[in-house]
Amino acid sequence: MKRLLPLLLLLVLLCSCSQLETIPYCCPEQTPESFCDMQPCMEIGSTGIIIIQPTSTAIVYFLAGLTIWVGFYFLKIKEKHRSRYWWGIAMILGGVAAVLAGSSYQAFGYMLKCAGRETCIWTNWLEIIYNTLSVASFNAMLVAVSISCTKGTFRKILCGYAAVNSSVHLVVTMVGALLPNKFMISFELLVLFVGPTLLFFLALNLIRFIKYRDTMDLALLCTWVILFGTIIVYYAYMMAGITQDLWADGIWFSENDVLHVAMLAWTLYIPLVLAKRVRDAD
């Protein structure tokens, strides 16, 4: 608890000193009225609380809850396997990140970015913490995979890289919030930090499966292929501009919904196929 206090004080200081509210929502710039013109908004009774993208909110919250459950499932079945413990940590971090993302990008996006303002702002601390936890989740997976698939010096290098990767992303993000700098607090930066790790996972487990024909490596390889395919489908759907056409017809299904539905399949695959195949290399 004593170690957490300085971190909490630092977070409070950063929140008070950050310049996030100076970054306007664009492009184009949005007012509270135009923000709800471009997407579904729903007021809860007469409370004045406006929820945006209600169906998308339900999907992402369900995904978040499922992901956190998978994390605790790994902790329950970990036995002597430290790799399962780190998988549990990774999934819990990812689930909490999904709650924050769903709260800001969907559910309470209007309240956080537009309510009471003349023009909407681009981001907030929920999204900053979402990015940080997502990177930490991926690096926890890297520790888990290193314990399952490597030994000795190579394992130490991978675990060290995971710690450095998370730390550097945190520092860059905090500096970006203080400056402020959009790229340094963006989802694109997150992709740059986790992309090489995903490619490493694909290469490592493909090579190991070809060499050892181990069912754990095959299950891990399928895990990364499904995740990589999910990302490709998300970007393909987004670049096709289908969301705007569907919203114009009153069908509230966006590229984020495509991502989250595909992530549901990925998240279910992990406890059903992968979990009990995960084991420590030694």
N, C-alpha and C positions, 0 to 999 in steps of 0.2 A: 504494500500500500504506500509506503514511503517513497518508493521509486516512481509510482504513478503520479504523485502530487506535483513534482516538477514538470512532468509532461502535460498535465492538465493546466497548470499555470501558463506554460508556454503556449498551449492551444488558445487559451483565453486572450493572451497578449496578441497573438497573431490575428485572431478574429477582430480585435479592436483596432489593429493597425493596418489590416488589409485594405486594398482598394478595389475589391470585387464589385462593389456597387457602382463604380464609375464606368464599368464596361457595359455599353448598351446592347440590348438584344438586337441582332441583325443577322442576316440581311434579308428584307429591309427592316428598318427600325419598327418596333411594335408599341402601340399603346394598349392599355388594358382592354379597350373595346375591340381593337383589331386582333389582339391575341386570341380572343374567343371566337372571332369570325373565321379564323383559319383552322379551328379544331373544335371537337365537341367539348362543351362546358356544361356542368350541371350544378345548380345550387342545392345544398342540403337544407330542405325546408325553408324557413325564413331566417336561418342563422347568419346568412351573409358569407358562409364558407362555400367556396366554389371548387368543385372537383373537376379536373380535366381528364379526358380520355378514360371514362369509367370502366369500359370493358378491358382496355389495356392495363389499367391499374389492377383489376382483378387477376389478370393473367400473371403479371409480374410479381404480385404479392404471393400468389400460389406457388410460383417458381421459387421465390425466396424461402418460403416455409418448407418446401420439399428439399431444397438444398441444405438448409440448416438441419433438417431431420437426417439426411444422409450423413452429414458430418458427425452427428451424435451416434448414428448407427456404426460408423467406423470406430469410434471410441469404445462402443460397447463390445465389438468383436475383435478388438486389437490384440488381445492375448499378450504374447511376448513380442509382437511385431511393431517396432518403432515406425515402420513405413505406414502402417495403418493409422497410427496416432497422427502422423503428419498429414495424411489424407483427411482425417477428421478435422484438423485445424484448418486445412485449405478450404474444405467445403463450408465450414461455419463462417469463415471470413468472407467467402464468396456470397453466402446467403445474406449476411448482414449488409454487404455492399449492395446486393440486389434490392433490399428494403429501402436503402437510402436513395438509390437510383429511381426506383418506382415512386418514391415520395416526391422527388424533385422534378424528374423528367415527365412523369405522369401525374398522379393524384393531386399533389398540392403545388404544382408548378405555377399556377396563376397566383396563389396566395403568397408564394415565396418570391416571385419575380415581378409581379405586376400590381398587386393590390396596394392601393394607397399611393401609387406613383403616377407621374405624368407619362413616363415611358418605361417600358419593361427593361429589366437588367438581364444579362446573358447567363450568369451562373451564380452559385452560392456555395456555402461551406458543405452542404450535404453532398453535392457533386464532387467537390474536392476530396472529401473523405472517401467517397465511393471509388474514385480513381486510385487512391492510396491503398485501400483495402483490397481492391482487385489485383493490383500488382503484388501485394503481400500474399494473397491467396495463390497466385501462380507460383511464387517462389517457395511457398510451403509445399506445393506439388513437386517442385524440383527437388526439394530435400527428400520427400517421400520416394520419388523415383530413384534418386541417387542411393538411398538405403536399399532399395529392391534390386537395383541393376548394376551397381558399381561397388568397388571396395578400395581400401587404402587411400593413397594420395589423390587419385581421381575423385573419390567421393568427397574428400576434404576440400578439393578445389571447387566442386559443384556447390557444396554447402556454403563455402565462402562467397562464391559468386551470387548465390541467392540472397545472402545477407547484404552484400554490397549493392546489388541491384535494387532491393527494396529501400535501402538507406538513401541512395542517390536519387531515386525517384521522389522520395519524401522531401529531400532538401530542395530539389529543383521545383517541385510543386509549391512548397512554402514560399520560396523566393518569387515564383511566378504570381502568387497571390498578393505579395507585398508590392510588387512593382507598379501595376499589374501587367502580366504578359499572357495573352490568350493561349498561345501555343504551349506554354509551360504548364498550363492547368487544363489542357485539353484531353479528349479521348484519344486523339491521334498520338499524343505523347505516350499514353498508356500502351497503345498498340506497339510502338517502337520498343518499349521496355519488355513486353511479354512475347512479341513476335519471334525473336531469336530462340527463346526458350521452347516455344511450341515446335519450331522447326527441329530443334535439338531432340525433343521427345520423339518426333516422327523418325528421325534418322537412327537414334539409339535403339529403339524397340524394333524397327525393321531389321537392322543389322543383327541384333540379338536373336530375333525369331528365325532368320535365315540360318544362323549359326547353331542355335540350340533347339529349335522347334519347341519352345516352351509355351504352354498355354497362357502363362502370365504375360509374357511378352506380346502374344497375339491379342489378348484382351486389352492391354495397354495401347497397342498400336491401333486397335479399333476405336479406343477412346479418343485418341488424337485425330484420327481420320474423321470421326463424327464431328468433333469440335471444329476442325479446319473447314469441313464442308458447311457447317453452320455459318461460319464467318463469310464464306464465299456467297452463300445464298442471301445473306443479309445485305451485302454490298451490291449484289446483282439486282435485288429487288429495289433497293434504294435508288440506284442509278437509272432504273427503268422508269421511275417517277409514277409508279402504280398507286402509291398512297394518296396522292392528290386527286387522282381520278376517282378512286373509291370514296374518299371523303366527300367529293362533290356530289356523289350519288347517295350520300347518307350511310355508307358502309364504313364503319369505324375500325378499319384494319390497316395498320401501318407496318413499316419495315421493322419497327421495334417489336411488334406482335409476331412477325415472322421469326425474328431472332429468339424471342422468348419461348415460342411454341417449339422450335427446334432445340432450344436449350432444355426444355422439359424432357424431350426424348433422350438427350445426352445425360441428364441428371438421373433419369430412371435406369439407364443402361449401367451406371456405375454400381449401385447396390445389387442389381439383378445379375450382372455378369462379372464385373471386375472385382468387387470388394473382397470376396473370400479367396480369390486367386492371388491377391497381393500378399507378399511375404518378404522378409528380409533376406538379403543375399547371404548373410552369414548367420 
